[in-house]
Amino acid sequence: MSENEKEINKGEIVGVESNKPLVIFKTKEDRYGQDIALMSDFFDGYVQQMSLAIREKSELEIMTELPIGDLGIINDVVHQAGVIMKGNITLLPDFDNLPPDIKSKLKRGIYSVGESRQVEDNLRAVIVDEEGTRVKDITLKKVVNNPDNIDVVRSIGNQLQMRQIYTKLSGIQEMQNYQLEKDRDRDIVAPFLDARMLVLEAETKENEEERIKLLKEADGKMRTAINAVTRDIETTSKWLAKSVKNPFHDFSNKMDTYMGYLTSDLQVVTKYVGVRMQLLEYVGDRKTAQTVLQSYQHTMYDFLTKPVTRKGLSTADLMQNYFPYTTENMNCWLKFSEEMTPVLETSMKNLELSMNNDLSKEVYIVSVEDIDDEEE
């Protein structure tokens, strides 16, 4: 057995205890439904789990001043209870320390995030009521990078990238209805459902060796599903380009069908990659997880930039030119391409650097805490 295989067989988990089962599918639709589009994005829960692991297992430094001058970003973290990435800085909400009543009052506008007047020029953020009275302090705790948490930080960034892409695609997909054919169900959906069943079975196993065995089998099913949908994206892109060159009487129907498949495939592959990376990270195979992410990034980048026509148009360009637009979704593919192309270029570069241990990020935990006894 190779050293790499020994490492994988240990069942090491990124950011969670090895004796805890991996729970990916949480809602009723996730666990028992047949429609992939109705299932969760699978990213948010995992990001929250890893964020909690970072807080519990990392050395934290209390920050007396904000590393960024934009209080609006702090407000987004507290209000949405979501991870925010800005440049080289990642802000993680302290999920266990965000009181529901505070979030509710922030959402209703009763409370807001403002600057502390306790110390001149101090950019410490606080929560104030309608009259400007300070009711809670917001504390930033910098996560000190160490070998134990660096992989968790990278995993959070990777999952957030896929969530960003999926969210954009979901907005586009909602504007177009389509029906998947049986062969697509067989090749793309069935392996995923097989993998899901294996993951659910693994949840019931107290023996870690049995659990890891089932999860590895599930990973094989996910590999098959991802390869099928990736291949479908490539094939459908080619037929979409052919339809543009040969516009017969059924031209419009063909185009709509191909574009419907592509919209579906892009969403599905994003979800699938997120699931497979969680499986691989759980069993300790981080290198393969990074390779899976690289392949996914290149698939998305090819969709956006790779020429498929003699005029040099990409599949995304064709989608932009022939998509059945309404007043609500005008130029959605152009906007998607303009926004996601630079994101992918940066992410691909960062992933390559991170695989060579050359990427450094600053991570902060955002906590809401009781105010201290000092007067403003």
Summary of the structure (lengths in Angstrom):
residues: 376
radius of gyration: 22.9
end to end distance: 64.2
largest distance: 76.9
contacts: 1153
relative contact order: 0.15
helix: 58%
strand: 11%
